[in-house]
């Protein structure tokens, strides 16, 4: 299965699409929901939700992909800061340039193996 990081990088390529203090805000800076027509700005975690958890692929794959993306971002933050700082704290205490630097360290795409557990056996599917 390939994870395409380009949509995430593109969404947060400009500061006007980024926010702090909430997962999603309007262009005017008011807190809103992902489903709102006015949703325009996203924190780093909110952008992951918008891009990967709102996709039209199978539910298990959505969970696995979004979890993998968050783990990759968390590892980059840990490497950059030298300690464990959760994604939302990083987003809310650092600058847009810092958030962009995290995204710049992600590859454009990555191939991963999706592993599912059914009846105590492991099955590997490459989508």
C-alpha positions in Angstrom: 0.0 0.0 0.0 1.3 3.4 -0.9 0.9 6.4 1.3 1.0 9.7 -0.6 2.2 12.5 1.6 1.9 15.1 -1.1 -1.7 16.2 -0.3 -0.6 16.7 3.4 2.4 18.7 2.3 0.3 20.8 -0.1 -2.4 21.5 2.4 0.1 23.0 4.8 2.4 24.5 2.2 1.1 28.0 3.0 0.7 29.6 6.5 -2.9 30.7 5.7 -3.9 27.0 5.8 -2.4 26.4 9.2 -3.7 27.1 12.7 -2.8 26.7 16.3 -5.1 25.9 19.3 -7.6 23.8 17.4 -7.7 21.0 14.9 -9.6 23.1 12.4 -10.6 26.7 12.0 -12.3 29.0 9.5 -10.3 31.4 7.4 -11.2 34.1 10.0 -9.7 32.0 12.8 -12.9 30.7 14.4 -13.0 27.1 15.7 -15.1 24.9 13.4 -15.6 21.2 12.5 -14.0 19.2 9.7 -17.4 18.9 8.0 -18.0 22.6 7.9 -18.0 24.4 4.5 -15.9 27.1 6.3 -13.1 24.7 7.3 -10.0 26.4 6.0 -7.1 26.1 8.5 -5.7 23.0 10.1 -3.2 22.2 12.7 -0.7 19.4 11.9 -2.9 16.7 13.5 -6.0 18.2 11.9 -4.5 18.1 8.5 -3.7 14.4 8.9 -7.4 13.8 9.8 -8.6 15.8 6.9 -6.3 14.1 4.4 -6.3 10.5 5.6 -9.2 9.8 7.9 -11.7 11.5 5.6 -10.6 9.5 2.6 -12.9 7.1 0.7 -10.8 3.9 1.2 -11.7 0.9 3.4 -12.1 1.8 7.1 -9.3 -0.5 8.4 -6.9 0.9 5.8 -7.8 4.5 6.8 -7.1 3.8 10.5 -3.8 2.1 9.6 -2.6 4.8 7.2 -3.5 7.7 9.5 -1.9 6.0 12.5 1.3 5.3 10.4 1.4 9.0 9.2 1.0 10.3 12.8 3.8 7.9 14.0 6.1 9.1 11.2 5.4 12.7 12.1 6.0 12.0 15.8 9.3 10.4 15.1 10.4 13.4 13.1 9.4 15.7 15.9 11.3 13.6 18.4 14.4 13.6 16.2 14.2 17.4 15.6 13.6 18.3 19.3 15.7 15.6 20.9 12.8 14.6 23.2 9.2 13.5 23.0 6.8 16.4 22.4 3.3 15.4 21.2 2.2 16.5 17.8 -0.4 19.0 19.1 2.0 20.5 21.6 4.6 20.9 18.9 2.1 22.5 16.5 0.8 24.9 19.2 4.2 26.0 20.6 6.3 26.2 17.5 6.2 28.3 14.3 4.8 27.5 10.9 8.4 27.2 9.7 9.0 24.4 12.3 5.8 22.6 11.2 6.8 23.0 7.5 10.3 21.6 8.4 8.6 18.4 9.8 6.6 18.0 6.6 9.7 18.6 4.5 11.3 15.5 6.1 8.5 13.3 5.0 9.0 11.5 1.6 6.5 12.3 -1.2 5.3 8.7 -0.9 6.0 5.6 1.0 5.1 1.9 0.5 3.9 0.1 3.6 2.5 -3.3 4.4 -1.0 -3.5 5.8 -1.3 -6.3 8.3 -4.7 -7.4 9.5 -5.6 -9.8 12.3 -8.4 -12.2 11.7 -9.2 -15.3 13.8 -5.7 -15.1 15.5 -3.9 -15.4 12.2 -1.9 -12.6 10.4 -2.6 -11.8 6.8 -0.5 -9.3 4.9 -2.1 -7.4 2.1 -0.2 -5.1 -0.3 -2.8 -2.7 -1.8 
